[in-house]
Amino acid sequence: MKKILGSVVIIYLVAMLSIGATKAYFSNQGTSSGNTFSTGTLDLKLSDNNETAQDSVTATWTGTNLAPSIVVSGTLKLRNSGTIAANHVEIGTANLVTEASSGPGTEETIKMDTVLEVTTLTFDGANLLNSLPDGNINGIKDLDDMEAYTFDSLALTDLDTDHPLVMTVRFHPTMAENQHQGDSVVTTFTLTLNQDSSQ
């Protein structure tokens, strides 16, 4: 009899557990949709005396028919027209020197970019000539020295504000040689806007 009673209790307990396991519970769901992750932009725009807010400009500094002592000046304005702040800009240059195909310019011993003296070079009013080394050790700061050097960590942190790069170049009056007649130098500035100080 005890066995029968024990079996009945076990059956009852199993039945109750089965009934409990089939109970229904309410639930409700919500969603978070349209979660969008998009990037901002750094957008370096350049302006000079004849072009405004361009990705690239030409002939900011132009001197034709140069003779010793002639000075060429110009201003290039840099602006971050993007949506995120930058940290700094880097400025590098490259020179293409072309010697005359005939006449005295074919016999030069000193390349023309070494006698084009940079007499003024400022960014946002700060003098950059102090940091430019005289790499060719000729006693002046010239376009050849600029080609061998990159100006880095020039602060440009705000949006939609012009930052002027001002340069004056002089065809050196005593270092220029008769052999420079007919020669030319084309200088390309490469300006890189960087988001972080580590770049």
Secondary structure by P-SEA (a helix, b strand, c coil): caaaaaaaaaaaaaaaaaaaaabbbbbbbbbbccbbbbbbbbbbbbbccccccccccccccccccccccbbbbbbbbbbccccccccbbbbbbbbbbbcccccccccccccccccccccbbbccccccccccccccccccccaaaaaaccccccccccccbbbbbbbbbbccccccccccccbbbbbbbbbbbbccccc
